[in-house]
Amino acid sequence: MSSAAPRAFDHAFVATLRQWAEELGFDALAVTDTDLSAYEAGFLAWLAQGFHGSMQYMAEHGLKRFRPAELVPGTRRVITVRKNYLPVDVAGPAQVLGNPALGYVSRYALGRDYHKVLRGQLQKLADRITAAVGPFGYRVFVDSAPVYETGLAEKSGLGWKGKHSLVLNRQAGSWFFLGELFVDFDLPIDQPVTAHCGSCTACITVCPTQAIVAEGVVDARRCISYLTIETDEDIPEALRSALGNRIYGCDDCQLVCPWNRFAKTVTDADFRARHGLDAPSLIALFAWDEAEFLRRTEGMAIRRIGWYRWLRNVAVALGNWLAVASTDEADPIRQALEARRGRVSPALDRHIDWALAQGAAPPQAGSGA
């Protein structure tokens, strides 16, 4: 960023930024400074307890995520944006979660990769600023690099950190993405909003693996989103049954949150479900070879986990279905699992063997059964 004396712009310019943001497809824009020091102690305590699991990058970047001006020298302000993503034309979550033959994919991942969507729109915002004020120093972030998005969103007034650790907004719930534009000029800053969770603990209670260990504190090692997306390690056997048919992420804490009755659904084509992944057949998904996986997930966030993790997650879901399957359902499940055994990796085989063990053994020929 520029080393020249910083420029400053007024409230009228912020109002213009908000207008541009709306025109570009964002649902809110706010401004904050770069001081996130109030969040550092909590993060260090979280790391000390090992709650980051195998996400070593969380520790390696240290406190840089709370110091925007160290991450991008010259940063004076952070422009934060919110974009709603809950698609209107998808199968209901309860319908999918209640059917063990289907796989549940977190609603944010059903369409185009949000990193690409928001990054492109933020770049267009930066281009408009450049056209209006001339060249300036900036950098775009969308859930990337060591940036503490929750704190920036909270400080700028986009919402408050809920007990599930996600940002909540009184008019929009929590079904939205966040993005940031670090800039090297001064702007009037917005004020935080007060928290409105009150005594509600619905998200803590509903978590299938009890991963929310304190208000606003998540033990990633137990979180289904971490287990199905972030880590390539074996899913702990003690937690596999709790995953149910959740094969990519988990929305339970959002689905139960009272504030999400105010969430806005969107018709944005980028977030429409692709390839029927809002209510897919587990058996069909487990039959995908790597080429099919790559083809079907092109341009989607799902592709980031790779084919092995995808199969691992589906194998666990098939095991959970087998545990409650009827006799007619059990044989196709076993056949699907056994067809993959020995063909991908020992790690997948361990999950397949566990899945097969969830159903009662079929009668043996000549046993008189």
N, C-alpha and C positions, 0 to 999 in steps of 0.2 A: 504493500500500500504506500501511498505518497507520504513523504517525510515533511512536506510543506505544512504551514500553519493550517489547522483545520477550518473548514468553512462551517457555517451554521445556517440552518433554515428554520422557519417559524411554523406555527400551528396551521397556517393556511397551506403550507407545503405538505404537511402530514395529511390534511384533508384531501389534497390532490392525490397523494399516495393511496389513500383508502379508495378513492374513486377508481384509480387505475387498477388496484388489486381486484375490485369487484368486476371490472370489465374483463380482467384476465381469468376470472373463474374462482377467485378466492372468496371465502365467506367472512373473513375478518382480517384486519391488519392492525398491529400495535407496535409500539416502540419501547425499548428499555435500554438501560445502560449496560456496562460490562461487568458490574460487580455481583458475582454469585458466591461470594465468600461465605455467606450464611449457610450454604449447603455443603460445605467441605467436610465438616466434622461428621455429619451423618453418613456421607459417602465412605469416609475412612473407616467408620465403625462397621458399615455393611461389608466392605472388603475384608476387614479383620475377622469377621465371622464366616468368611468363605462363601457368602451368599452368591457370589458371581460364578461359582462352579468352574467350568473349564474355559470361561471367557477371559483368558489371560490378558487380552488387550485392555480390559477394564482397569487392571492394575498397572499395566505397562505405561499407559498414558498419564497415570497419576492424577494430579489436580488440574491438568491443563484444560480439561473439559469445563472447569469453572472459571477459567481465565481467558475469555475470548481475545483479549488484547495480546496475550502470549501466543495463542494459537495462530492468530493473524495480526502481526504487529501493525499498529496504526488504527486498529478498530476503535471507533468512538461510540457507536450505537449499534444495536441489533434490531433490525426490523423483523418482527415475527408475523407469521401468517397461519391461518387455519383454513382447512378445506374439508368439507363434509364428504363422506364416501359411502354411506350405507345405501346400497343399490335397492331400487324399488321393485325390480322384477325378478326376485330370486325366491327359491323355496324357503319357507319359514324355518328358522333355526330349531324350533321345538319339533317340527315335523321330521327334520333330519336327525336330530339327537335322539329322538324317540324310536328310530328305526335302525336296529343294529346292522342291517344289511347295507346301509349307506355310510359314506364317509363324510365327516364334517370338516370343512375348510373354513378357517377364520374369514369373516366377511371382508376384511380389508384386502385379502389376497385373491379374490375371485376374478378380478379384471386385470388391467394393465398394471405393470410394476409402478407403484406410487412414487418411487424415487425418480423415475423418468418423468412422470406427469408433473409433479411439483417443481422439479429442477428446471424443466423447460419453462414453466410459467414464471418462476422467480427470475430466470434469465431475461425474459421479456420485460419484467418489471425493471430490472437493472438497465436494460436498453432504453426504456422510456425515461428513466432518471438521467442517463447520459445525454439523451437528446435534449432534455430540459436544462440541465445545469453544466454540461460539459463532462469530460472524463473525470472519474473519481475512483478511489480504491474500494474494492468490494470482493466478497466471496460468497457463493451460494452453498447452503447446507440443507440436506434433507435426510435426516436419520443417518448421517454419515460423519466420519471423523469424530474426534472426542469433543462433542458438543452436548451440553446438558440442556436438551430441549425443554424438558419439563420445567426447570427453573426459569428459563428465559420466557416461556409461555406464561408461567405464573407471575413473574415480576412485571411483565408487560400488560397483565390484566386480561389475557385471553381465557383465563379460567383459574381454577385452584387444583392442587394435587389431591385427588381423592384417596380414600383409604386403600384402594386397590393399586395405587401409585400412578394411575392415569390422570390426565388433565380433564377436569369436568367444567362444563359451561352451563349456566342456568337456561339458556335459550337453545342449546344444541347438544346437551348430554356429553357423550365422550366418543361418538362415532365420527372422528375427524382425524386428519393428518396434520402434522405441524411442519413448518419449514422456516428457514432463517436466511436473512441477507445481512451479513456483516458489512458495515460501511464506515468510511473514514471521515465522516462529517457529523456535526452535532444536529440533533433534533430534540424538540420537547419530548419528554418521556411520559408514558402512560402510567397509571397507578394500578397496583394489584387490586384484585377483588377479594372480598372475604370468603372464607370457606363455608359451604352449606351442606355438609354431610350430616351434621348434627350427631345424634346418637345411633344413626343407622349403621348396621354392620352386615348388611345383606351380602355384600361382595365377599367379606371374610368368611361368612358361614357357608356360602354356596361353592366355594373353590373346591373342585373335586379332589385335589391333592393336599389341601390345607397349606398352600404355598404362601399365603399372606400371613406372616408371623407376627406382625404388629401393624398399627395403622400406618399405611404408606410404605411398608417395608415388605418386600417380596424376596423369599429365598428362591433364587432362580433354579436351584438344583431340584426343586419340587414342582416348579411351574411347567405346565403342559406346553406352553409356547416355547420355553427353553428346551424341553425334552424332545420336542418334535421338529424344532427348527435350528436351534443354536448349537447343539452338541451332536457330534458323530459317535459318541460313546454309546454303549449298550444302555437302553432304557432300564432303570432298576426294576427288577422283578416285583418288588413290593409296591411299585406305583403303576404297573401295567394295567391292572384291572380298572384303576381309576380313570385311565385315559378313555375308556369306552370306545366310541367310534371317532374320536377326534384325531384326525390324521395330519393336520397342519394348523397349529395354533389352537387357541381356546378363547371363546368369547363369554364364558359363563358369568364372569364378574361384571361385564357390561350388560348382558341380557337381563340381569336381575336388578340393575341399578335404577332406582326410581326416577332419577334425572333423565334417563334415556327415553322417557315418554315424550320428551320435548325434542328428541333427535329428529333431524330433517333427512328424509330419504332423497336420493338424487337420481336423475335420469341421465347423468353424464355417461356417454358411451364408453369412456375409458374404464369405468368401474362396473360395467355389466358383466355378469358371470360368463365365463368362456367354457366351452366344451362340456357343459352340463355339470361343472364342478361344484355347483351349489347343492346338488343332491346326487352324487355319483355312486354307482355300484362298486362295492369293495372288491368283489371278484373281478370285475372288469379292470379296475385300476391295477390290481396285482398282476394282471396279464401283460401290462405294458412292458415292452423291452425298452432299453435305454434310448433308442432312436425315437420311439413313440413318445416317451416321457419328454424328451427335448423338443419334439415337434409340438406337442400339446401345450407345453408350458412356455413356449417362446414369447418373450416380452412380458412375462409375469414374474412376480416376486417368488413364486413357488420354485422356479428353476434354480434358485440360489442354493437350495438344500441338496441338490443332486439326486440321482436315481437311487442310490443305495438307501439314503435316509427315507426317501419316499416309500420304498418297499418295506423297510424296517417298520415304519409307522403303520402302514397298511397291514402288515403281518400281525402286529399287536391287536389292531382293530378286528381282524378276522378271528383271532383267538378269543376276543371278548364276545364276538357274535357266536362262535362255536359253543361257548359256555352256556348259552341260552337257546341255542338253535333247536328246531324241531328235527325229527328224524329225517324228513325229506330235505331239509336245508343242510344237515351236517355233512353228507357225502360230498356235495359240490364244494363246500368249504375246505374239507380235507384234500380233495383233489387239487384245488387251486394252490394250497400251501405246499403239498408234496411235489407239484410240478416245478416249483422254484428251488426245492431243496438241492443243495450241492451244485448249483449253477451260478451263484453270484459271489458269495463270500462266506467264510465260517461265521462271521458276525451275524449275517442275515440268517444263517442256519440256526443259530442259537435262539433267535426270536421265533423262527418257524417251529422249532421243537417245542418251545414254550406254548405257542399258539395251539399246536396239535394236542398238547397235554391238557388243554382246557375242556375238551369234550370227552365224554365217556367213550372208552374204546369200543369200536363196532364189534358185533358178534363175529367170531371166527367160523370159517366154513367147517361144517362137520361137528360143531360144538353142541348141536341139539337145541340151540337157542331158537 
